[in-house]
Structures are given as structure tokens and as C-alpha cells.
Amino acid sequence: MADTMRGVYTNLTEIRRNVFREVASICYRAGKDRNMTRADIDDAFDELPYKILPGDVATYRESVFLERAIIGERIRLAMGLSLQGVDRPQRISDGFNEAEVDNLSYYEPPLINVIKFACNACQDNVYEVTNTCQGCLAHPCREICPKKAITFVNHKAYIDQDLCIQCGQCFKVCPYGAIHHHVRPCAAACGMNAISSDEHGRADINYEKCVSCGQCLVNCPFGAIADKSQIAQVIWSIQHGEEVIAAVAPSFVGQFGGKGNVGKLREAFKLLGFSGVEEVALGADLCTVQEAEDFLEEVPAKLPFMGTSCCPAWSVMAKKEFPDHAGAVSMALTPMTLTARMIRMQRPHAKIVFVGPCSAKKLEAMRRSVRSEVDFVLTFEEMAGMMEARDIDYLSLEDDDKSDFDVASTDGRNFAVAGGVATAVANAIKRTYPDCEVKVVNAEGLDNCRTMMKDAIKGKYPGHLLEGMACPGGCVAGAGTLVAIRKSAAAVKRYAKRSPHMNSTENIYCDLIPTLEKGFTKQDQDNEVTETFEAQIPKSPRQ
């Protein structure tokens, strides 16, 4: 399903941004104002729904009380806390003090959450006749129905839902297009078929299938699905005087405005309290070289094909659904992990924050078997909320006149766009072995990735490099992005061309790869799937 709302500033967009901004604002204010007590902080969070939605008249729903209850749940998720529901009296900030005391173990599954009383209980996989039915003489819909579920009432077609088997034959043959196929937007966007309906018809996530790609939350037009944030935890670390380094994903370009103003970005992060900023495209270069070496060594001598490793949602899906071919997914460490490990070598005591487009990275950073060295993960949208909390106008900032980030290649920077990873690997191989032809195929969206994997197993792609991206369009279409997908992709490509190096093999840090990947084993790769799903399974009966 296409993400039709991305890049359109809707009421829902405004609510999300307001929640991130206000949560960040309270956290910054609490650190700055020494006279602000715990009770003051609790009161400030309790007052937020009224600040975000003032007045006594509902704006979006039938009741202002319902609206504020939903806002309250979104605030809790933005604070990194679990949903509460409305069946008991509780304060919005319940549990926040405990999270602050031990901000590295605050997480309680699941990451992706359905706010049940915000869900519209949309119809899912239902065929209905619309008022455009002409009651034609041919009645092809009735004639083709295998269950005789269609009759004519007052010269209009009528579908008996008790008899309908959702085969869609009537939908296909209606000459007027008068039959509509209702599909729940979140379920249609989920490439894992992880969303069904509960007993009340509301969306329900099967966490044994969910890979946290986040496409459901950006496609729900009612804002009933949201993921947990680490805004508060990042701000606490900054305010406690710790050295906090931002590692910014290649898809950052244009997310906050402008056309790749790296100097402005550094200045914005400095104003937020970060000690430094590094470009994850550096790690993308190293990931490229790793995958190129893996491909040359293993395909086709040991493996019939090889899949890329950088998208965690694709990687976990492929390994879970095709366990007999899990070894065909590259063992190369992801750009996020490689970049964080490089930072850790130079700044061993720093807190590292990955800033990017992806919900799934929040779980990747938590894995125990493959330590990523990433302490926190923020999306671009969450980072924008932090900027608004500090009244930072990104475009008005001074450019620091320094050069671009540290010599990441054009290919490394293009990791953010669908097809970029496979192209980078093929180019790296071509640089070393000019006569070696690398056949590549890429898929966007988990449904298409699944099809690509099935075809590869059947032998359709012998000796190929398979690039999988969970989000249609690549990382520029991640759940935490701010900009229309095509516009973002164009901005990334323009910025990538500015690099003085075209090929990932030219990265001066390539010699560090053996050190950075030290300790990563096949067993660690096997544990990736188990750990990812364990980190999603709710531990509380209320969830």
C-alpha cells in the first residue's frame, strides 16, 4: 500500500509534533529549573493534554475528553512509558521517576502500540456495493459470485456478508467500478500480516509477527498507533553532563529543511546539547566493503545468493520466515553499528544516539548478542520536536563553514534510497575486480521482499545480490521521516554527489573493519530473530 499521507501536513502530524515538542520542553525545563520538584514535573505532564487541546469543544472526535485521553496515551509513549488505558485512575507520569533513575533499562515491550480507544475499528477485507451501482441488465457480479452472495434489492446489487468469501470476483467484473474493497489502512500497510481485529473490531498487533517497521503507524489516519520514544532519556543524559554524540543516518538530508546544510545541522545539535555529530554514511561505506567481501567469498561457492543486512525489518523477516536460508542474509554489521563502534573507539565513555528514519532501529540497538554500542535511538520527527522545544529555527542558523561530514562516499550516502545498498556493493566489487559482473535485484516493502526471497529460493536469482528494504522507497520512507518520499530521495542524491569520493572502498576507515566486527559470530546472527521478537512481546496483561 502506498503511503499517501507522507509529506502532507495533517492534523495528525500536528498532534504528533506537538506531543514530542511539549514532552521535550518539560524535560529541558526540569533540568534547567532547579526549583522544579517532582510534583511540579508530574503536574506539568498532567496539564499537557489541556495545553495541546485547549477549550471544551472537541476538534477532531466526538468528545474532547476522548481526545485528551488519547493525547495522554501518546504523551506516555513519547516519555518511553507503557500505555495505561482508561479503566483506572492514573497520572500520565506514573512510572516516569523509575525510568529516570535507570534510563538504560526503562524499556517495557511492546515498541509499537495500538491505542485501542483511538482506533476507528475500520472494516478489513470487506466488499460492499456503493451508490454508483446502476442495476445493469447483465448482473455480472451476481453471475460470477461462487457463493451466490449477491442479490438485487430495488434494482441495486447487495452483498450478503455472511455468505461472502472475499474472493473479489465481483469487484473485478463490475463495469461501473461500483463495488468497493474496504481494507484497514494499517493492515494493508503491514507487510508481515501482523494486524488483525480484536473482539471489538479494533486493530490488534500480533507481536510474534511484527518486525517494528512502523508502516502501520504512519498509515493509520486516526493516529491510533504509535511507538515509544527516548526523547526524555536523551535529554536526561545531556543534562547530567554526559558526552552525548549523535550518529545521523544518511536519510537526514532535507528532513529539517534546506538542501543538505550540514553546517546548520551541526549547529542545531550543538544548541540541543549534543557534544558532536557523525555521519552514519561512514558506517555504510564499511558495511558495503564487508558485504562485498562476503559476496565474493560465498556466492556462488557456498550460497546460491546473498541478501543485504542493513535493514533490520527485512533481515529479521527473511530469517524468521525462511529459516533454512537465514545464512543467505549477509552477516555484515549494519551502518548504525559500525559507526557507533567507530565513535566508541575514540570516545569510550560517550552516550551514542542514532538519529534516523526507522522504528526498527530502536529494537536493533537493544540487542544483547550483537552489541551495537548505541545507547538511544531517535527518529527525525522526534528530533524535530526537540528542536521546536528549544525554539531552534533550523534554516536561520549560521553555517559553521566547515567541510561536509568526514569523507563518506557517494555510494555510502545513497544507502538511504532504495537500490542504493546493492549499487554500492556492486560498485565496490567492480572497483576491485573490474571483470566481475554482479547481478542485483532489490525489493521495497516487506510483501515484495518476501516475494523476492521466494523467487530466489526457487532459483530465479542465481548468484544475485538481493537488497531488501522494508519501507517502500527505502530509508527515506521510514516511519520517523518528515518529508515526502520523492523529495527526500532527490535531496539525498544531490547531497551524495557532493562527496569527493564515489566508491565505498575509498573510505579511509576501511582498515578498521576487522577490529569493529570482532566478536560477531554466526550464533549472534541466529539470535537476532529471537531477540527482536522477545523485545516486542508485552509483559503486562493490560497490553
C-alpha positions as CSV (number, residue, x, y, z in Angstrom):
1,M,0.0,0.0,0.0
2,A,1.3,3.4,-0.9
3,D,1.9,5.9,1.9
4,T,-0.4,8.6,0.6
5,M,-0.1,10.9,3.7
6,R,3.7,11.2,3.8
7,G,4.8,14.8,3.2
8,V,1.2,16.1,3.8
9,Y,1.0,18.2,7.0
10,T,-2.2,16.9,8.5
11,N,-4.0,17.4,11.9
12,L,-2.4,14.1,13.0
13,T,1.0,15.4,12.0
14,E,0.5,18.5,14.1
15,I,-0.6,16.5,17.1
16,R,2.4,14.2,16.9
17,R,4.8,17.1,16.6
18,N,3.1,19.0,19.5
19,V,3.4,15.9,21.8
20,F,7.1,15.5,21.0
21,R,7.7,19.2,21.5
22,E,5.9,19.5,24.8
23,V,7.5,16.4,26.3
24,A,10.9,17.6,25.3
25,S,10.1,21.1,26.6
26,I,9.2,19.8,30.1
27,C,12.4,17.6,30.2
28,Y,14.6,20.5,29.2
29,R,12.8,22.8,31.7
30,A,13.1,20.3,34.6
31,G,16.9,20.1,34.0
32,K,17.3,23.9,33.9
33,D,15.0,24.9,36.7
34,R,16.5,23.6,40.0
35,N,13.4,24.7,41.9
36,M,11.1,22.4,39.8
37,T,10.1,19.5,42.1
38,R,9.0,16.0,41.1
39,A,5.4,17.1,41.9
40,D,5.8,20.1,39.6
41,I,7.0,17.7,36.8
42,D,4.0,15.4,37.4
43,D,1.7,18.4,37.2
44,A,3.3,19.7,34.0
45,F,2.7,16.3,32.3
46,D,-0.9,16.1,33.5
47,E,-1.6,19.6,32.1
48,L,-0.2,18.8,28.7
49,P,-3.5,17.4,27.1
50,Y,-5.2,20.6,28.1
51,K,-2.4,22.7,26.6
52,I,-2.3,20.7,23.4
53,L,-6.1,20.6,23.1
54,P,-7.5,23.7,24.9
55,G,-11.2,24.6,25.3
56,D,-14.3,22.5,25.9
57,V,-15.3,21.7,22.3
58,A,-14.0,18.6,20.5
59,T,-11.8,19.4,17.5
60,Y,-11.3,16.0,15.8
61,R,-13.6,13.5,17.6
62,E,-17.0,13.3,19.2
63,S,-15.7,14.2,22.6
64,V,-12.9,16.5,23.9
65,F,-12.5,14.1,26.8
66,L,-11.7,11.2,24.4
67,E,-9.3,13.5,22.5
68,R,-7.4,14.3,25.7
69,A,-7.3,10.7,26.8
70,I,-5.7,9.8,23.5
71,I,-3.3,12.6,23.8
72,G,-2.4,11.4,27.3
73,E,-1.5,8.0,25.9
74,R,0.6,9.5,23.2
75,I,2.4,11.6,25.8
76,R,3.2,8.5,27.8
77,L,4.6,6.7,24.7
78,A,6.7,9.8,23.9
79,M,8.0,9.6,27.5
80,G,9.1,6.0,26.9
81,L,6.3,4.6,29.1
82,S,3.7,2.0,28.5
83,L,0.0,2.6,27.7
84,Q,-2.4,2.9,30.7
85,G,-5.9,2.6,29.2
86,V,-8.9,4.3,30.8
87,D,-10.1,1.7,33.2
88,R,-8.3,3.0,36.2
89,P,-7.3,6.4,37.7
90,Q,-3.6,7.1,37.0
91,R,-1.4,10.1,36.3
92,I,0.2,10.5,33.0
93,S,3.7,10.5,34.6
94,D,3.2,7.2,36.5
95,G,6.5,5.3,36.2
96,F,8.5,8.2,34.9
97,N,10.6,8.6,38.0
98,E,11.7,5.0,37.9
99,A,12.6,5.4,34.2
100,E,14.8,8.4,35.1
101,V,16.7,6.6,37.8
102,D,17.7,3.8,35.4
103,N,17.3,5.3,31.9
104,L,19.0,2.4,30.1
105,S,16.5,-0.2,31.3
106,Y,13.3,1.8,31.1
107,Y,12.0,-0.1,28.1
108,E,9.0,-2.3,28.5
109,P,7.6,-4.1,25.5
110,P,6.0,-3.6,23.1
111,L,7.6,-0.9,21.0
112,I,4.7,-0.4,18.6
113,N,1.4,0.2,20.4
114,V,-2.3,0.4,19.4
115,I,-4.2,3.0,21.5
116,K,-7.4,0.9,21.5
117,F,-9.9,3.7,22.2
118,A,-8.4,5.8,19.4
119,C,-8.9,3.0,16.8
120,N,-11.8,3.5,14.4
121,A,-12.4,-0.2,14.1
122,C,-12.1,0.1,10.3
123,Q,-13.6,-2.6,8.1
124,D,-11.0,-5.0,6.9
125,N,-11.2,-7.1,3.7
126,V,-14.9,-6.3,3.1
127,Y,-16.6,-5.9,-0.3
128,E,-19.6,-3.6,-0.4
129,V,-21.7,-2.1,-3.2
130,T,-21.6,1.7,-3.4
131,N,-24.3,4.0,-4.6
132,T,-22.8,4.1,-8.1
133,C,-24.3,0.7,-8.9
134,Q,-26.5,1.1,-12.0
135,G,-28.5,-2.2,-11.6
136,C,-27.4,-3.2,-15.0
137,L,-29.1,-5.9,-17.1
138,A,-26.1,-8.2,-17.3
139,H,-25.6,-8.5,-13.5
140,P,-22.0,-9.9,-14.0
141,C,-21.3,-9.5,-10.2
142,R,-24.2,-11.9,-9.4
143,E,-23.4,-14.4,-12.1
144,I,-19.7,-14.7,-11.1
145,C,-20.1,-15.0,-7.4
146,P,-19.2,-18.6,-6.4
147,K,-21.3,-18.4,-3.2
148,K,-24.4,-16.7,-4.5
149,A,-23.9,-13.9,-2.0
150,I,-25.1,-11.2,-4.4
151,T,-28.8,-10.4,-4.9
152,F,-30.6,-7.4,-6.2
153,V,-32.7,-5.2,-4.0
154,N,-34.6,-2.2,-5.5
155,H,-32.5,-2.7,-8.7
156,K,-29.2,-2.4,-6.8
157,A,-26.7,-5.1,-6.1
158,Y,-26.5,-6.3,-2.5
159,I,-23.8,-8.5,-0.9
160,D,-24.7,-10.8,1.9
161,Q,-21.6,-10.6,4.2
162,D,-22.4,-13.9,5.8
163,L,-22.1,-15.7,2.5
164,C,-19.2,-13.6,1.0
165,I,-15.8,-15.3,1.0
166,Q,-13.9,-12.1,-0.1
167,C,-12.8,-13.6,-3.3
168,G,-13.1,-10.2,-5.1
169,Q,-14.5,-11.6,-8.3
170,C,-17.5,-9.2,-8.2
171,F,-15.1,-6.3,-7.7
172,K,-13.2,-7.3,-10.8
173,V,-16.1,-7.7,-13.2
174,C,-18.3,-4.7,-12.3
175,P,-18.3,-2.4,-15.4
176,Y,-19.0,0.7,-13.3
177,G,-16.5,0.1,-10.5
178,A,-19.4,0.2,-8.1
179,I,-18.1,-2.4,-5.7
180,H,-15.6,-1.1,-3.1
181,H,-13.0,-3.2,-1.3
182,H,-12.6,-1.9,2.3
183,V,-9.2,-2.6,3.7
184,R,-8.0,-1.4,7.1
185,P,-5.2,1.1,6.3
186,C,-2.8,-0.2,9.0
187,A,-3.3,-3.8,8.0
188,A,-2.8,-3.0,4.3
189,A,0.5,-1.3,5.1
190,C,1.8,-4.2,7.2
191,G,4.0,-6.5,5.2
192,M,4.0,-9.1,7.9
193,N,0.2,-9.6,8.1
194,A,0.6,-8.9,11.8
195,I,-2.6,-6.8,12.2
196,S,-6.0,-8.3,12.7
197,S,-9.1,-7.3,14.6
198,D,-9.9,-7.8,18.3
199,E,-13.3,-8.7,19.7
200,H,-14.4,-5.1,19.2
201,G,-13.2,-4.8,15.7
202,R,-10.2,-2.7,16.7
203,A,-6.7,-3.2,15.4
204,D,-4.7,-5.8,17.2
205,I,-1.0,-6.5,16.6
206,N,0.4,-10.0,16.6
207,Y,3.9,-9.3,18.1
208,E,5.1,-12.7,17.2
209,K,5.0,-11.5,13.6
210,C,5.7,-7.7,14.0
211,V,9.2,-6.6,13.0
212,S,8.6,-2.9,14.0
213,C,8.9,-1.4,10.6
214,G,6.4,1.2,11.7
215,Q,4.5,1.4,8.4
216,C,1.2,0.8,10.3
217,L,1.7,3.9,12.5
218,V,2.3,6.3,9.5
219,N,-0.7,4.8,7.6
220,C,-3.3,4.9,10.4
221,P,-5.4,8.1,9.6
222,F,-6.8,8.1,13.2
223,G,-3.4,8.2,14.9
224,A,-4.3,5.1,16.9
225,I,-0.8,3.5,16.5
226,A,2.4,4.9,17.9
227,D,5.8,3.8,19.0
228,K,7.8,4.6,22.2
229,S,10.3,7.3,22.2
230,Q,13.6,8.0,24.0
231,I,13.4,11.8,23.9
232,A,13.4,12.1,27.7
233,Q,16.3,9.6,28.2
234,V,18.4,11.6,25.7
235,I,17.7,14.9,27.3
236,W,18.5,13.5,30.8
237,S,21.9,12.3,29.6
238,I,22.6,15.7,28.2
239,Q,21.5,17.5,31.3
240,H,23.5,15.1,33.5
241,G,26.6,16.5,31.8
242,E,27.4,13.3,29.8
243,E,29.1,13.5,26.5
244,V,26.3,12.7,24.0
245,I,27.2,12.1,20.3
246,A,24.6,12.0,17.5
247,A,25.1,9.5,14.7
248,V,22.9,10.7,11.9
249,A,21.5,8.4,9.2
250,P,22.2,9.0,5.5
251,S,18.5,10.0,5.0
252,F,18.9,13.1,7.2
253,V,19.3,15.4,4.1
254,G,16.4,17.8,3.8
255,Q,14.5,16.4,6.8
256,F,14.7,19.6,8.8
257,G,14.6,21.9,5.7
258,G,17.2,23.2,3.3
259,K,19.3,21.1,0.8
260,G,21.8,19.3,2.9
261,N,23.0,22.1,5.1
262,V,25.5,20.1,7.2
263,G,26.8,23.1,9.0
264,K,23.3,24.1,10.1
265,L,22.7,20.5,11.3
266,R,25.8,20.6,13.4
267,E,24.8,23.9,14.9
268,A,21.3,22.7,15.7
269,F,22.6,19.6,17.5
270,K,25.1,21.8,19.4
271,L,22.2,24.0,20.6
272,L,20.3,20.9,21.7
273,G,23.3,20.0,23.9
274,F,25.0,17.3,21.8
275,S,28.8,17.1,22.1
276,G,29.2,16.1,18.4
277,V,27.7,14.7,15.3
278,E,28.9,11.9,13.0
279,E,27.5,10.7,9.7
280,V,26.4,7.1,9.6
281,A,27.2,7.0,5.8
282,L,30.7,6.4,7.1
283,G,29.5,3.1,8.5
284,A,27.6,2.5,5.3
285,D,30.9,2.5,3.4
286,L,32.3,0.0,5.8
287,C,29.1,-2.2,5.6
288,T,29.5,-2.0,1.8
289,V,33.0,-3.3,1.9
290,Q,32.1,-6.1,4.3
291,E,29.2,-7.2,2.2
292,A,31.3,-7.1,-1.0
293,E,33.9,-9.3,0.7
294,D,31.2,-11.7,1.9
295,F,29.6,-11.9,-1.5
296,L,32.9,-12.6,-3.3
297,E,33.7,-15.3,-0.8
298,E,30.4,-17.1,-0.5
299,V,28.4,-16.6,-3.8
300,P,28.0,-19.0,-5.5
301,A,30.6,-21.2,-3.9
302,K,28.8,-21.5,-0.5
303,L,25.5,-19.7,-1.1
304,P,23.2,-19.5,-4.1
305,F,22.5,-15.8,-3.5
306,M,23.1,-13.2,-0.7
307,G,20.8,-10.7,0.9
308,T,21.8,-7.4,2.3
309,S,21.9,-6.8,6.1
310,C,21.4,-3.1,6.7
311,C,17.5,-3.0,7.1
312,P,16.7,-4.8,10.3
313,A,13.0,-5.3,9.5
314,W,13.8,-7.0,6.2
315,S,16.6,-9.0,7.7
316,V,14.5,-10.4,10.6
317,M,11.6,-11.1,8.3
318,A,13.8,-13.1,5.9
319,K,15.4,-15.1,8.7
320,K,12.2,-15.8,10.5
321,E,10.1,-16.8,7.5
322,F,12.9,-18.6,5.6
323,P,15.0,-20.2,8.4
324,D,16.6,-22.7,6.1
325,H,18.1,-19.8,4.1
326,A,18.8,-17.5,7.0
327,G,22.5,-17.9,6.3
328,A,22.0,-16.3,2.9
329,V,21.5,-12.9,4.6
330,S,24.8,-11.2,4.9
331,M,26.5,-11.2,8.3
332,A,27.9,-7.7,7.7
333,L,27.2,-5.3,10.6
334,T,24.8,-2.5,9.9
335,P,25.9,1.0,9.2
336,M,24.5,2.2,12.5
337,T,26.5,-0.4,14.5
338,L,29.7,0.2,12.6
339,T,29.5,3.9,13.0
340,A,28.7,3.6,16.7
341,R,31.7,1.3,17.2
342,M,34.0,3.8,15.5
343,I,32.7,6.5,17.8
344,R,33.2,4.3,20.8
345,M,36.8,3.6,19.9
346,Q,37.5,7.4,20.1
347,R,35.1,8.3,22.8
348,P,34.7,5.3,25.1
349,H,32.5,7.0,27.7
350,A,30.2,8.9,25.4
351,K,26.5,8.1,25.1
352,I,25.7,7.5,21.4
353,V,22.3,8.5,19.9
354,F,21.3,7.1,16.5
355,V,19.1,9.7,14.7
356,G,17.3,8.3,11.7
357,P,14.1,7.4,10.0
358,C,13.5,4.0,11.5
359,S,11.4,2.4,14.2
360,A,13.0,-1.0,13.9
361,K,16.4,0.5,14.8
362,K,15.1,1.1,18.3
363,L,15.0,-2.7,18.8
364,E,18.2,-3.3,16.9
365,A,20.1,-1.0,19.3
366,M,18.8,-3.1,22.2
367,R,20.1,-6.5,21.1
368,R,22.4,-8.1,23.5
369,S,24.1,-10.7,21.3
370,V,25.3,-8.1,18.8
371,R,26.1,-5.1,20.9
372,S,25.5,-2.0,18.7
373,E,27.2,0.5,21.1
374,V,24.1,2.7,20.5
375,D,22.6,3.9,23.7
376,F,19.5,5.6,22.3
377,V,17.6,5.9,19.1
378,L,15.6,8.9,18.0
379,T,13.6,9.4,14.7
380,F,13.8,12.6,12.7
381,E,10.3,13.5,13.8
382,E,11.3,13.2,17.5
383,M,14.4,15.2,16.9
384,A,12.3,17.9,15.2
385,G,10.2,18.0,18.4
386,M,13.3,18.6,20.4
387,M,14.3,21.5,18.1
388,E,10.9,23.1,18.5
389,A,11.1,22.7,22.3
390,R,14.3,24.8,22.2
391,D,12.9,27.3,19.6
392,I,15.5,26.3,17.1
393,D,14.8,27.6,13.6
394,Y,17.0,25.3,11.5
395,L,17.1,27.3,8.3
396,S,18.0,30.5,10.1
397,L,21.1,29.0,11.8
398,E,24.6,30.0,10.8
399,D,26.5,27.5,8.7
400,D,29.8,26.7,10.5
401,D,31.7,26.9,7.2
402,K,33.3,23.6,7.9
403,S,33.5,20.9,5.3
404,D,30.9,18.2,5.0
405,F,31.0,15.2,7.3
406,D,34.1,13.1,7.3
407,V,34.6,11.8,3.8
408,A,31.7,9.4,3.4
409,S,31.4,8.3,-0.3
410,T,28.6,9.0,-2.7
411,D,27.7,5.3,-2.6
412,G,27.6,5.3,1.2
413,R,25.3,8.3,1.3
414,N,23.0,6.7,-1.2
415,F,22.2,3.9,1.2
416,A,19.1,5.9,2.2
417,V,17.4,5.4,-1.2
418,A,16.0,2.1,-2.5
419,G,18.6,0.3,-4.7
420,G,21.4,2.3,-3.1
421,V,22.8,-0.6,-1.0
422,A,23.0,-3.1,-3.8
423,T,24.5,-0.5,-6.1
424,A,27.2,0.4,-3.6
425,V,28.2,-3.3,-3.1
426,A,28.3,-3.9,-6.8
427,N,30.4,-0.8,-7.4
428,A,32.8,-1.9,-4.6
429,I,33.3,-5.3,-6.2
430,K,33.7,-3.7,-9.6
431,R,36.4,-1.4,-8.3
432,T,38.5,-4.4,-7.1
433,Y,37.5,-6.9,-9.8
434,P,36.6,-4.9,-12.9
435,D,35.7,-8.0,-14.9
436,C,33.3,-9.3,-12.2
437,E,29.7,-8.8,-13.1
438,V,27.4,-8.6,-10.0
439,K,23.7,-9.2,-10.7
440,V,21.5,-7.4,-8.3
441,V,17.7,-7.3,-7.6
442,N,16.0,-5.1,-5.0
443,A,12.6,-5.0,-3.4
444,E,10.8,-2.3,-1.4
445,G,8.1,-3.2,1.2
446,L,8.0,-6.4,3.1
447,D,5.4,-8.1,0.8
448,N,7.7,-7.5,-2.2
449,C,10.8,-8.6,-0.2
450,R,9.0,-11.8,0.7
451,T,8.2,-12.4,-3.0
452,M,11.9,-11.7,-3.9
453,M,13.1,-14.2,-1.3
454,K,10.7,-16.9,-2.5
455,D,11.8,-16.4,-6.1
456,A,15.5,-16.5,-5.1
457,I,14.9,-19.8,-3.3
458,K,13.2,-21.2,-6.4
459,G,16.3,-20.4,-8.3
460,K,15.2,-17.3,-10.2
461,Y,18.2,-15.2,-9.0
462,P,21.2,-17.5,-9.0
463,G,24.3,-15.7,-7.9
464,H,22.4,-12.5,-7.3
465,L,22.8,-9.9,-4.5
466,L,19.3,-9.3,-3.0
467,E,18.6,-5.9,-1.5
468,G,15.6,-5.8,0.9
469,M,14.1,-2.6,2.2
470,A,11.0,-2.8,4.5
471,C,9.9,0.7,3.6
472,P,8.7,1.5,0.1
473,G,11.3,3.9,-1.3
474,G,14.0,2.8,1.2
475,C,15.1,4.5,4.4
476,V,13.8,7.9,3.1
477,A,10.3,6.4,3.6
478,G,10.9,5.3,7.2
479,A,8.2,5.8,9.9
480,G,10.1,8.6,11.5
481,T,10.7,10.8,8.4
482,L,9.3,14.3,7.9
483,V,9.4,14.8,4.1
484,A,7.6,13.5,1.1
485,I,9.5,10.4,-0.1
486,R,10.4,11.5,-3.6
487,K,11.6,14.9,-2.4
488,S,13.7,13.3,0.3
489,A,15.2,10.8,-2.2
490,A,16.1,13.6,-4.5
491,A,17.8,15.6,-1.7
492,V,19.8,12.6,-0.6
493,K,21.1,12.0,-4.2
494,R,22.1,15.7,-4.6
495,Y,24.0,15.6,-1.3
496,A,25.7,12.3,-2.2
497,K,27.1,13.8,-5.4
498,R,29.0,16.4,-3.3
499,S,31.3,13.8,-1.9
500,P,34.8,13.8,-3.2
501,H,34.7,10.0,-3.2
502,M,32.4,7.9,-5.4
503,N,33.2,4.4,-4.1
504,S,33.0,3.0,-0.6
505,T,36.4,1.4,-0.9
506,E,37.9,4.9,-0.8
507,N,36.8,5.4,2.8
508,I,39.9,5.9,5.0
509,Y,38.4,3.8,7.8
510,C,38.1,0.6,5.9
511,D,41.2,-0.8,7.6
512,L,39.2,-0.7,10.9
513,I,36.6,-3.3,9.7
514,P,38.3,-6.4,11.3
515,T,38.5,-4.6,14.6
516,L,35.0,-3.3,14.5
517,E,33.4,-6.7,13.6
518,K,35.5,-8.6,16.3
519,G,33.3,-10.9,18.3
520,F,30.4,-11.1,15.9
521,T,29.6,-14.8,15.3
522,K,27.1,-16.9,13.4
523,Q,25.3,-17.6,16.7
524,D,24.8,-13.8,17.2
525,Q,23.2,-13.7,13.8
526,D,20.9,-16.6,14.7
527,N,19.9,-14.8,17.9
528,E,18.8,-11.7,16.0
529,V,15.4,-13.0,15.3
530,T,14.7,-14.4,18.8
531,E,15.8,-11.2,20.5
532,T,13.8,-9.0,18.2
533,F,10.6,-10.7,18.9
534,E,11.2,-11.1,22.6
535,A,11.7,-7.3,22.8
536,Q,8.2,-6.9,21.3
537,I,6.1,-9.4,23.4
538,P,4.1,-7.5,26.0
539,K,4.8,-8.5,29.6
540,S,1.8,-6.9,31.1
541,P,-1.7,-8.4,30.7
542,R,-3.1,-4.8,30.2
543,Q,-1.2,-4.6,26.9
